[in-house]
């Protein structure tokens, strides 16, 4: 999968102000406000910026944090991890390998089988749902 490089102006034109702030400027959406924090649909979560496949909904769980949380990415090569010392904390930031979008952080306090919690901003994601919609159920 090729690396995506765009200017800041190109990203600003393609994303909403909140999406830009979160994905390109390492922002965070407030807990319990994002589109996917309480979503239980099946499918694949893609990067909002470049559409790379990032997480399987089968690996999503309710961490109680208010953000979508996953036990693992689809592959270890699709996300990059970086030391983050902002806000007086030491954390591990997670970014999209393909376009560098800030996704969230990973913590070593998740459930089995991995023991990790990938805490991801909804604004960084787009769900390609496997769940039927109301239109699919109407003849």
JOSUL-V504753 format. One record per residue. RES is the residue in one small letter. PHI is phi in whole degrees, -180 to 180 (none if undefined). OMEGA is omega in whole degrees, -180 to 180 (999 if undefined). D_FIRST is the distance of its C-alpha to the first C-alpha in Angstrom with 1 decimal. Layout:
BEGIN
RES | PHI | OMEGA | D_FIRST
RES | PHI | OMEGA | D_FIRST
END
This chain:
BEGIN
x | none | -176 | 0.0
x | -70 | 177 | 3.8
x | -74 | -180 | 6.7
x | -101 | 176 | 9.1
x | -128 | 178 | 12.7
x | -137 | 176 | 15.7
x | -75 | 178 | 19.4
x | -61 | 178 | 21.4
x | -63 | 177 | 23.3
x | -62 | 179 | 20.3
x | -62 | -179 | 19.3
x | -62 | 180 | 23.0
x | -72 | -175 | 23.3
x | -91 | -174 | 20.5
x | -115 | 171 | 21.5
x | -70 | 178 | 25.0
x | -55 | 179 | 26.9
x | -66 | 178 | 26.4
x | -60 | 179 | 22.7
x | -64 | -179 | 22.5
x | -58 | -177 | 25.0
x | -78 | -173 | 23.2
x | -80 | -175 | 19.5
x | -105 | -178 | 20.0
x | -117 | 175 | 23.4
x | 62 | 178 | 23.1
x | -82 | 178 | 25.7
x | -140 | 175 | 26.8
x | -81 | 177 | 28.2
x | -61 | 178 | 31.6
x | -58 | 176 | 31.8
x | 64 | -180 | 32.6
x | -121 | -174 | 31.6
x | -72 | -177 | 27.9
x | -59 | -171 | 27.0
x | -111 | -175 | 25.6
x | -61 | -178 | 27.8
x | -118 | -180 | 30.2
x | -85 | -179 | 28.0
x | -118 | 179 | 28.4
x | -70 | 175 | 26.4
x | -87 | 178 | 24.1
x | 143 | -179 | 20.5
x | -119 | 176 | 17.0
x | -90 | -179 | 16.6
x | -109 | 173 | 13.7
x | -68 | 179 | 13.2
x | -61 | -174 | 15.8
x | -85 | -173 | 14.2
x | -129 | 177 | 10.7
x | 68 | 175 | 11.1
x | -63 | 177 | 8.5
x | -75 | -173 | 10.6
x | -111 | -172 | 12.6
x | -136 | 174 | 16.1
x | -94 | 179 | 18.2
x | -59 | 177 | 21.6
x | -67 | 178 | 23.3
x | -98 | 179 | 22.6
x | -89 | 178 | 24.1
x | -148 | 179 | 27.7
x | -87 | -179 | 30.5
x | -85 | -176 | 30.8
x | 80 | -176 | 33.5
x | -83 | -177 | 31.7
x | 94 | 176 | 31.2
x | -125 | 174 | 27.4
x | -57 | -178 | 24.9
x | -128 | -177 | 24.7
x | -130 | 178 | 22.5
x | -82 | -179 | 23.1
x | -168 | 170 | 19.5
x | -80 | 178 | 15.9
x | -57 | 175 | 14.1
x | -140 | 179 | 12.7
x | -70 | -179 | 13.8
x | -82 | -175 | 10.4
x | -86 | 176 | 9.3
x | -123 | 174 | 12.5
x | -114 | 180 | 14.3
x | -117 | -177 | 18.1
x | -137 | 175 | 20.6
x | -68 | -178 | 24.4
x | -125 | -180 | 26.0
x | -110 | 180 | 29.7
x | -72 | 175 | 30.2
x | 61 | 177 | 33.1
x | 69 | -180 | 35.1
x | -124 | 170 | 32.8
x | -114 | -178 | 30.5
x | -135 | 175 | 27.4
x | -115 | 178 | 23.8
x | -77 | 176 | 21.4
x | -116 | 177 | 18.1
x | -127 | 175 | 15.3
x | -72 | -180 | 11.8
x | -64 | -173 | 9.5
x | -74 | -175 | 7.1
x | -126 | 179 | 10.4
x | 80 | -179 | 13.2
x | -62 | 173 | 15.2
x | -70 | 180 | 18.1
x | -104 | -177 | 18.2
x | 162 | -178 | 21.4
x | -139 | 175 | 22.8
x | -118 | -178 | 23.1
x | -127 | -179 | 26.6
x | -88 | -178 | 28.2
x | -126 | -178 | 30.5
x | -89 | -179 | 28.7
x | -81 | 173 | 30.0
x | -64 | 12 | 29.5
x | -91 | -174 | 27.6
x | -97 | -174 | 25.5
x | 79 | -179 | 28.0
x | -113 | 174 | 25.4
x | -123 | 174 | 25.3
x | -86 | -175 | 22.1
x | -95 | -166 | 24.0
x | -120 | 176 | 21.7
x | -70 | 176 | 22.9
x | -58 | -178 | 23.0
x | -65 | 178 | 22.2
x | -90 | -170 | 18.7
x | -122 | 168 | 18.1
x | -136 | -180 | 18.3
x | -91 | 169 | 19.5
x | -94 | -170 | 18.7
x | -79 | 171 | 22.1
x | -93 | -176 | 23.3
x | -75 | 179 | 26.8
x | -67 | 176 | 29.1
x | -96 | 178 | 30.3
x | -59 | 179 | 33.9
x | -62 | -179 | 33.3
x | -66 | -177 | 32.0
x | -92 | 180 | 35.4
x | -95 | 179 | 37.6
x | -70 | 999 | 38.8
END
